[in-house]
Amino acid sequence: MTYEHIIDKNRCKGCGLCVAACPKNVLEISGEVNLKGYFPAYQARPEDCIFCAICATVCPDVAITINEIAGEAAGRGKRRG
């Protein structure tokens, strides 16, 4: 199964807590600046996600939501960042 992390780029401050907490190294810090001048997290490896939701739990900005990608969409490994 593949999971999609929806990260509110303009809410994320790029603190890196989610990146450090992820046991599968799914998330990374983006090289693109958001509207507030921060470098937000993004889902670098969606295929490695095990849906433990630790990233969403530790996020102090409540900027992460995780959804299951069903069927054909999972095979495409769609990246949002």
C-alpha atoms as an extended CHARMM CRD file, in Angstrom:
* protein
*
        81  EXT
         1         1  MET       CA              0.0000000000        0.0000000000        0.0000000000  PROA      1               0.0000000000
         2         2  THR       CA              1.1000000000        3.5420000000       -0.6740000000  PROA      2               0.0000000000
         3         3  TYR       CA              0.2320000000        6.5550000000        1.4260000000  PROA      3               0.0000000000
         4         4  GLU       CA              0.1050000000       10.2040000000        0.4510000000  PROA      4               0.0000000000
         5         5  HSD       CA              1.2860000000       12.8280000000        2.9080000000  PROA      5               0.0000000000
         6         6  ILE       CA             -0.5930000000       16.0590000000        2.5060000000  PROA      6               0.0000000000
         7         7  ILE       CA              1.6090000000       18.6970000000        4.0570000000  PROA      7               0.0000000000
         8         8  ASP       CA              0.2620000000       22.2090000000        4.3240000000  PROA      8               0.0000000000
         9         9  LYS       CA              3.3460000000       23.9420000000        2.9310000000  PROA      9               0.0000000000
        10        10  ASN       CA              2.3990000000       27.3310000000        4.2960000000  PROA      10              0.0000000000
        11        11  ARG       CA              1.6680000000       26.0110000000        7.7770000000  PROA      11              0.0000000000
        12        12  CYS       CA              4.8960000000       23.9560000000        8.0250000000  PROA      12              0.0000000000
        13        13  LYS       CA              7.8710000000       25.7750000000        9.5460000000  PROA      13              0.0000000000
        14        14  GLY       CA             10.3970000000       23.1560000000        8.4550000000  PROA      14              0.0000000000
        15        15  CYS       CA             11.3790000000       22.2820000000       12.0260000000  PROA      15              0.0000000000
        16        16  GLY       CA             12.3340000000       18.7590000000       10.9070000000  PROA      16              0.0000000000
        17        17  LEU       CA             10.6300000000       16.9110000000       13.7600000000  PROA      17              0.0000000000
        18        18  CYS       CA              8.6250000000       14.7990000000       11.3220000000  PROA      18              0.0000000000
        19        19  VAL       CA             11.7360000000       14.0270000000        9.2620000000  PROA      19              0.0000000000
        20        20  ALA       CA             13.6680000000       12.9210000000       12.3510000000  PROA      20              0.0000000000
        21        21  ALA       CA             10.7560000000       10.8920000000       13.7730000000  PROA      21              0.0000000000
        22        22  CYS       CA              9.9520000000        8.8830000000       10.6330000000  PROA      22              0.0000000000
        23        23  PRO       CA             11.2870000000        5.3260000000       11.0130000000  PROA      23              0.0000000000
        24        24  LYS       CA             11.3220000000        4.8100000000        7.2190000000  PROA      24              0.0000000000
        25        25  ASN       CA             12.8420000000        8.1720000000        6.1610000000  PROA      25              0.0000000000
        26        26  VAL       CA              9.8260000000        9.0160000000        4.0160000000  PROA      26              0.0000000000
        27        27  LEU       CA              9.9980000000       12.7820000000        4.5650000000  PROA      27              0.0000000000
        28        28  GLU       CA             12.6600000000       15.3540000000        3.7340000000  PROA      28              0.0000000000
        29        29  ILE       CA             12.9970000000       19.1100000000        3.9930000000  PROA      29              0.0000000000
        30        30  SER       CA             12.2380000000       20.8990000000        0.7240000000  PROA      30              0.0000000000
        31        31  GLY       CA             14.6350000000       23.2170000000       -1.0330000000  PROA      31              0.0000000000
        32        32  GLU       CA             11.7290000000       25.5320000000       -1.8860000000  PROA      32              0.0000000000
        33        33  VAL       CA             10.7320000000       28.3620000000        0.4360000000  PROA      33              0.0000000000
        34        34  ASN       CA              7.0740000000       28.7690000000        1.4640000000  PROA      34              0.0000000000
        35        35  LEU       CA              5.2000000000       32.0680000000        1.8090000000  PROA      35              0.0000000000
        36        36  LYS       CA              6.5010000000       32.5630000000        5.3500000000  PROA      36              0.0000000000
        37        37  GLY       CA             10.1460000000       32.0270000000        4.3870000000  PROA      37              0.0000000000
        38        38  TYR       CA             10.4790000000       28.4810000000        5.7590000000  PROA      38              0.0000000000
        39        39  PHE       CA             11.6170000000       25.3000000000        4.0160000000  PROA      39              0.0000000000
        40        40  PRO       CA              8.6840000000       22.8870000000        4.5310000000  PROA      40              0.0000000000
        41        41  ALA       CA              8.8250000000       19.1070000000        4.6750000000  PROA      41              0.0000000000
        42        42  TYR       CA              7.7090000000       16.9920000000        1.7290000000  PROA      42              0.0000000000
        43        43  GLN       CA              7.0920000000       13.3100000000        1.0060000000  PROA      43              0.0000000000
        44        44  ALA       CA             10.2640000000       12.1170000000       -0.7310000000  PROA      44              0.0000000000
        45        45  ARG       CA              9.5730000000        8.3520000000       -0.6670000000  PROA      45              0.0000000000
        46        46  PRO       CA              5.8100000000        7.6010000000       -0.5000000000  PROA      46              0.0000000000
        47        47  GLU       CA              6.3390000000        3.9130000000       -1.2820000000  PROA      47              0.0000000000
        48        48  ASP       CA              8.2400000000        3.4510000000        2.0090000000  PROA      48              0.0000000000
        49        49  CYS       CA              5.4720000000        4.8070000000        4.2720000000  PROA      49              0.0000000000
        50        50  ILE       CA              4.0450000000        2.2820000000        6.7630000000  PROA      50              0.0000000000
        51        51  PHE       CA              1.2680000000        4.6170000000        8.0020000000  PROA      51              0.0000000000
        52        52  CYS       CA              2.5760000000        4.7850000000       11.5460000000  PROA      52              0.0000000000
        53        53  ALA       CA              1.5060000000        8.4760000000       11.5900000000  PROA      53              0.0000000000
        54        54  ILE       CA              4.3510000000        9.4600000000       13.9150000000  PROA      54              0.0000000000
        55        55  CYS       CA              5.0760000000       12.4220000000       11.6250000000  PROA      55              0.0000000000
        56        56  ALA       CA              1.5570000000       13.7870000000       12.0010000000  PROA      56              0.0000000000
        57        57  THR       CA              1.6350000000       13.1920000000       15.7530000000  PROA      57              0.0000000000
        58        58  VAL       CA              4.8990000000       15.0730000000       16.3790000000  PROA      58              0.0000000000
        59        59  CYS       CA              4.1300000000       17.9900000000       14.0430000000  PROA      59              0.0000000000
        60        60  PRO       CA              3.7360000000       21.0730000000       16.2690000000  PROA      60              0.0000000000
        61        61  ASP       CA              2.0010000000       22.9570000000       13.4430000000  PROA      61              0.0000000000
        62        62  VAL       CA             -0.5870000000       20.2170000000       12.7220000000  PROA      62              0.0000000000
        63        63  ALA       CA              0.4250000000       20.4720000000        9.0650000000  PROA      63              0.0000000000
        64        64  ILE       CA              0.4620000000       16.7600000000        8.0980000000  PROA      64              0.0000000000
        65        65  THR       CA             -2.4070000000       14.5300000000        6.9910000000  PROA      65              0.0000000000
        66        66  ILE       CA             -1.9050000000       11.0190000000        5.6070000000  PROA      66              0.0000000000
        67        67  ASN       CA             -4.2350000000        9.3270000000        3.1220000000  PROA      67              0.0000000000
        68        68  GLU       CA             -4.1220000000        5.8830000000        1.5680000000  PROA      68              0.0000000000
        69        69  ILE       CA             -3.7050000000        5.9220000000       -2.2090000000  PROA      69              0.0000000000
        70        70  ALA       CA             -5.9040000000        3.2340000000       -3.7080000000  PROA      70              0.0000000000
        71        71  GLY       CA             -5.4610000000        1.1250000000       -6.8140000000  PROA      71              0.0000000000
        72        72  GLU       CA             -3.8410000000        2.5480000000       -9.9320000000  PROA      72              0.0000000000
        73        73  ALA       CA             -2.8620000000        5.8460000000       -8.3110000000  PROA      73              0.0000000000
        74        74  ALA       CA             -0.5900000000        3.9710000000       -5.9020000000  PROA      74              0.0000000000
        75        75  GLY       CA              1.4340000000        2.5710000000       -8.7670000000  PROA      75              0.0000000000
        76        76  ARG       CA              2.2200000000        6.0130000000      -10.0910000000  PROA      76              0.0000000000
        77        77  GLY       CA              3.9430000000        7.1630000000       -6.8620000000  PROA      77              0.0000000000
        78        78  LYS       CA              2.5640000000       10.6550000000       -7.2190000000  PROA      78              0.0000000000
        79        79  ARG       CA              4.6760000000       13.2320000000       -5.3460000000  PROA      79              0.0000000000
        80        80  ARG       CA              3.3890000000       16.3850000000       -3.8050000000  PROA      80              0.0000000000
        81        81  GLY       CA              5.8390000000       18.7540000000       -2.3400000000  PROA      81              0.0000000000
